[in-house]
Amino acid sequence: NLVKIEGDPKSPIYNGRLCMRCLAMVEAVYHPDRIIHPLKRAREDRGKDKWEPIGWDEALDLVARRFAELRDAHGGESLAAFACSRSTNEDIYLFQKMARIVLQTNNVDCCARV
């Protein structure tokens, strides 16, 4: 759980207050509709999307299996990987290595080039 968040008291712009992005994050953390565990689509009712909670291990296995199925059926170039600009260079390097080796794709991008 989020315990405390404060603005920078030395900031000449916000004077210790939170910026709009931080305020929105605080609201999102405590929103009653926030998803706090993995969900899997239940295939029983085709007319409506129903979701059931699953464990993290099952969710990661499901994602890994589906990526492998897509890669094997359509080739690695049918997949793409996008990294977050807030990641470290080391994390982005490992991410692109994983994409190229495991997913077999060169479709890797990161918005950190700005």
Secondary structure, 3 states (H helix, E strand, C coil): CCCCCCCCCCCCCCCCCCCHHHHHHHHHHCCCCCCCCCEEEECCCCCCCEEEECCHHHHHHHHHHHHHHHHHHHCHHHCCEEECCCCCHHHHHHHHHHHHHCCCCCCEEEHHHC
